[in-house]
């Protein structure tokens, strides 16, 4: 009897985590696509626009704060306010993985069906930002290599994951450090 009640409680906690991971992961993934869609529109309407990388990364950090709130929500609602570092990091990492996978699928869909010439347009944009002949020559070689890599579907997937996974994992780590607590 006691074992059955314990198993029921364990499965309930696991289902709470799954639901939390899916909800926050899908919301984060959808919100991550917004700056990307804006950038693509800007690239196609004005490839010579001046990009602001610092502003872009600041926006991403704010968006990634959803990981913190996802972990906190799971801790408060499913775990009675108590979560270990490992459980918090695992929750954040899973939210990140769901978000990155949604981002990947949206990117592949748009890339293959609507903007198959994206790499040429993006290369134009990058080369326009160069301020010297030396920089232009170096960036031209860099972008040629990048274009070659992007023609391999496996590398395209890995590069797309690399855009979002590292930041999400760092935010998950920081969030887990902040939110971990033990019952006192």
VOGU-3710 file (C-alpha; in Angstrom, 3 decimals, decimal comma):
1> xxxxxxxxxx> 0,000/0,000/0,000  2,753/2,439/1,002  4,792/1,553/-2,119  1,792/2,206/-4,388  1,180/5,629/-2,820  4,880/6,475/-3,167  4,870/5,419/-6,828  1,737/7,498/-7,474  3,409/10,533/-5,910  6,581/9,954/-7,937
11> xxxxxxxxxx> 4,646/9,680/-11,208  2,628/12,800/-10,338  5,848/14,781/-9,777  7,265/13,429/-13,067  4,090/14,397/-14,946  4,216/17,883/-13,395  7,795/18,274/-14,590  6,957/17,044/-18,108  4,032/19,444/-18,399  6,136/22,335/-17,076
21> xxxxxxxxxx> 9,024/21,516/-19,445  6,716/21,317/-22,459  4,788/24,496/-21,677  7,828/26,661/-20,895  9,919/25,040/-23,628  7,328/25,639/-26,328  6,695/29,220/-25,188  10,448/29,922/-25,077  10,942/28,347/-28,506  8,119/30,408/-30,012
31> xxxxxxxxxx> 9,400/33,626/-28,440  12,959/32,859/-29,643  11,660/32,803/-33,208  10,407/36,401/-33,032  13,810/38,199/-33,126  14,955/35,738/-35,764  11,927/36,490/-37,972  12,498/40,228/-37,544  16,156/39,849/-38,515  15,283/37,785/-41,598
41> xxxxxxxxxx> 12,757/40,405/-42,692  15,377/43,125/-42,229  17,949/41,122/-44,201  15,589/40,711/-47,133  14,289/44,289/-47,154  17,588/46,050/-46,399  20,659/43,763/-46,410  22,868/46,748/-45,628  21,285/47,477/-42,243  23,663/47,888/-39,326
51> xxxxxxxxxx> 23,203/45,001/-36,931  23,448/45,572/-33,200  24,820/42,355/-31,745  24,917/43,637/-28,179  21,237/44,620/-28,314  20,404/41,248/-29,850  22,176/39,336/-27,090  20,537/41,492/-24,416  17,126/40,665/-25,887  18,019/36,965/-25,899
61> xxxxxxxxxx> 19,014/37,057/-22,227  15,633/38,594/-21,369  13,861/35,935/-23,463  15,885/33,155/-21,835  14,691/34,326/-18,428  11,660/32,132/-19,167  13,897/29,226/-18,128  14,251/30,760/-14,665  10,488/31,185/-14,379  9,888/27,634/-15,649
71> xxxxxxxxxx> 12,179/26,170/-12,989  10,651/28,387/-10,306  7,129/27,440/-11,361  7,978/23,741/-11,153  9,641/24,199/-7,756  6,714/26,161/-6,303  3,781/24,234/-7,749  5,021/20,647/-7,910  7,756/20,427/-5,296  6,347/22,553/-2,473
81> xxxxxxxxxx> 9,105/25,151/-2,822  12,009/22,696/-2,546  14,329/21,765/-5,446  17,864/20,438/-5,638  20,485/21,957/-7,909  20,455/18,834/-10,094  16,677/18,793/-10,472  16,602/22,530/-11,208  19,373/22,246/-13,818  17,719/19,202/-15,413
91> xxxxxxxxxx> 14,410/21,075/-15,662  16,118/24,111/-17,208  18,140/21,971/-19,625  15,001/20,147/-20,777  13,147/23,445/-21,257  16,131/24,609/-23,316  16,132/21,424/-25,405  12,401/21,704/-26,193  12,823/25,397/-27,097  15,901/24,739/-29,256
101> xxxxxxxxxx> 14,131/21,909/-31,071  11,103/24,073/-31,851  13,469/26,841/-33,022  15,273/24,295/-35,228  12,048/23,019/-36,826  10,759/26,540/-37,498  14,117/27,537/-38,993  14,307/24,449/-41,252  10,718/24,964/-42,390  11,318/28,603/-43,312
111> xxxxxxxxxx> 14,744/27,945/-44,790  13,695/25,140/-47,123  10,252/26,437/-48,100  10,511/30,237/-48,064  14,108/31,489/-47,934  16,398/28,925/-49,593  18,689/31,790/-50,649  19,196/32,921/-47,040  22,905/32,152/-46,966  23,560/34,390/-49,991
121> xxxxxxxxxx> 21,553/37,229/-48,438  23,223/36,751/-45,059  26,675/36,653/-46,686  25,916/39,970/-48,420  24,935/41,472/-45,081  28,077/40,229/-43,308  30,382/41,425/-46,073  28,701/44,830/-46,144  29,648/45,296/-42,471  33,387/44,996/-43,286
131> xxxxxxxxxx> 35,348/48,216/-42,914  38,696/47,331/-44,564  39,973/45,316/-47,499  41,738/42,884/-45,150  38,590/42,327/-43,130  36,578/41,884/-46,335  39,011/39,252/-47,641  39,002/37,354/-44,338  35,200/37,503/-43,984  34,747/36,375/-47,598
141> xxxxxxxxxx> 36,762/33,218/-46,902  34,948/32,705/-43,581  31,516/33,011/-45,210  32,500/30,675/-48,082  33,466/28,057/-45,491  30,270/28,695/-43,547  28,186/28,315/-46,720  29,915/24,997/-47,484  29,226/23,752/-43,962  25,584/24,823/-44,224
151> xxxxxxxxxx> 25,099/22,607/-47,278  25,540/19,538/-45,058  22,154/18,896/-43,360  23,737/17,451/-40,209  26,024/20,469/-39,814  23,081/22,797/-40,489  21,169/21,162/-37,633  24,179/21,294/-35,294  24,895/24,941/-36,156  21,259/25,863/-35,541
161> xxxxxxxxxx> 21,269/24,100/-32,167  24,540/25,888/-31,376  22,749/29,231/-31,762  20,422/28,594/-28,849  21,555/25,651/-26,703  24,691/27,154/-25,098  22,940/30,305/-23,875  20,015/28,246/-22,593  22,312/25,885/-20,710  24,182/28,788/-19,095
171> xxxxxxxxxx> 20,877/30,368/-18,042  19,754/26,960/-16,724  22,951/26,671/-14,687  22,624/30,165/-13,224  18,910/29,649/-12,545  19,591/26,330/-10,812  22,203/27,992/-8,608  19,765/30,749/-7,673  16,661/28,578/-7,193  18,105/25,516/-5,455
181> xxxx> 17,074/25,076/-1,876  16,612/22,320/0,618  13,890/21,801/3,127  14,892/23,354/6,431
//
